[in-house]
Amino acid sequence: MKLLSMADVDLAGRRVLIREDFNVPLQDGKIANDARLRAALPTVKTALDAGAQVILVSHLGRPIEGVFDQALSLAPVAEYLQKALGRKVALTAQWQNGFSPEVAEHDLILLENIRFSAGEKANDPTLSKQLAQLCDVFVMDAFGTAHRAHSSTEGVIQHAPIACMGPLLEAELSALGAVMQQPATPLVAVVGGSKVSTKLNVLEKLADKVDVLVVGGGIANTFLAADGHNIGKSLCEMDLIPAAQRIMAKTTVFLPGDVVVANEFSATATATVKSIKDIADDDMILDIGPDACHRLHEQILKAGTILWNGPLGVFEFEQFSAGTRILAEAIAKSKGFSLAGGGDTLAAIDQFHVAQDISYISTGGGAFLEFLEGRLLPAVEALRVKSSQ
């Protein structure tokens, strides 16, 4: 069933509560990466231009639920939105019993970090109803939290008079659905990260669909060990070697023939390029080598569709960033459709300045992976049920 879209709802004169994903990285109280904020702005502008009173809700970080934490306040987000939209944003933590007259007069209101409210993660019905009572229309626009059955994502949908998907969520579902259902081939998936265990389900799901699976980071080390190579003291999950071998039996897995190693994990570590056959017991693999970079570049340029989730090495350190940089640049050059998602991936896209050349950048991390696994996203299912009523 087709989900109700915000584009199909008359917002004029209505109170519109929009769940966005403003869970942005902060550094010294400042927003370090505004990708999620930039992605949400069109939805907010559209609702305001339609004549709605817009109420925004989001979480930020992992505070102790029910406890205010100034370090995780949405104040920096309010300041950002004021500058980006050119209008006053009323940030309030007192809304459970309705807005004060001073807040209610504004056409743009931002609720303080929803995880400061007890019951959010437990999907407490009381909190869900309090959120629903704020609005005439609820818009779920936060794909990055659609996999969470929380009060502000799933519970509120059940109680809101009208609930629909926002433009950002709609675009995410469309892009991901197209890639998983009818991708142009060859389909190449790049999955990086520290542990196979955190991405085992998506790796096994992708192995049944992709033409080439590129693994990076600690995940690649486990696959290298499964392929019979010594990986020294590199991060590895030895107990998941059988799982890696099952995946390698299903599809072509790209593994590097040369790697960049060091004797310690630090920004000042000395980087050395070695053949994968020459790894010493005290080596740590922290990136792929030049030959692997070249092979990967050629593989990406031949792809019809590219899925990217996770870096290939410790790209935060310059001497171990080449693999992820070459990957980012190759995806940017590729004529295939590229879809990238995940926190570290967004950081790499920002670091290597390739955003404008990626076909679609997903704001989701966990939701991105769960969608690729084929799992139902609670917020999307709630919208589906609401649309059928």
C-alpha positions, 0 to 999 in steps of 0.5 A: 500500500502506498504511504500517505505523503506530506505532499498530499496533505493540506498543511495551511493553518495546521500545526505540523509536528515533524520528526527529523534526525538532528542527531549531529556530531558536536565538537566543543558545543559546535556542529561538526557535520551538518549533513543531516541538517541540510537534508532536513531543511527542504522539508521544514521550508516546504511546511512553513511555505505552506502556511503551517506552524512547524514543530520539530522533534529529534533526539541528540546523542545518548543522554540518561533518559529523563535527565536534562544534559546541557552538553546534549541540548539541541540549542546548537541545532536551534541556532543553525536553523535560525541562520539557515531559515532566517527566522526565529526558532523557539526552543522549548523543554516545556511542552508536555501539557501544551506550549506557553503563550510565548512559545505558541506564538512562533511559527517554528518551534523546536522541542528540546532533545526528546530523549530528555523525556522519560519513556521515549525509547520505551515507546511509552503511550503517555509520551506518544499521546502528548506528542500527538496532542501538539499537532494536527498532522504528524510528519515522519521524515527521519529515516535515520530513526525509522528502525526504532519503535520509539514514542517520537517515531512509531508511537506518535503515529498511532495517536496523531490525527493524520500521519504521513511521510516527509519528502526526505523519508520518501526519497530514502525509501524510493532510492533504497527500494530501487537499488535493492529491487531493480539495480543496474548491474554489476552491483557492487557493495562496499561494507567497511567497519570494525566488526563483522558481527555488527554487519553480519546480517547485511553481509549475508543478505548482500551476498545473495544479491551483489556481483562484487562485495568489497569489505574494509576495515576490521571486517576485511581482516576477518575475511583475510584470515578466513582466506588463510592469511596471517593478519598479525595483531590486526583487529579480527573476529576469529569466531566469525571466520566460518561466516566469512567463508560462507559469504565468500562461497556465495559471491565474489569478495574483493580482498586486497593483495597489498595493505598498509600496516603499522606497529601501533594504532595512532595518528603518529604511527609509521605506515608501511606498504606490504604484500598480504603474504608478508604480514608479520605477527606484530603488524596491524593492517590499517588500510589497503595498499596502492595496488589494491586501490588501483584494482578497486578503482577499476572495479568501481568504474565498471559498476552499474550500481554502488552501495557504500557503507563504511570506510576501508581503513583508518581514514581519520589518520592521513597515512591510512586514508588513501583507500577510503579516499580512492574509493570515494573518488572512484564512486564520484567518477563512476557513471553508475548509480551510487547510494551511500549511507552511515555515519562514518561514510558521511564523514568520509564523503565530507572529508574528501569533498565528493558529496555533489557526485554521489547519486544519493546520500542516505541520512540513515546508519542503522536504518540503512543497514536494516533496510538492506537486510530486508527488515521491517522498519517500525515507523514505516510499518506504522505509517502503512497501517495508518494509511490503511485506516 
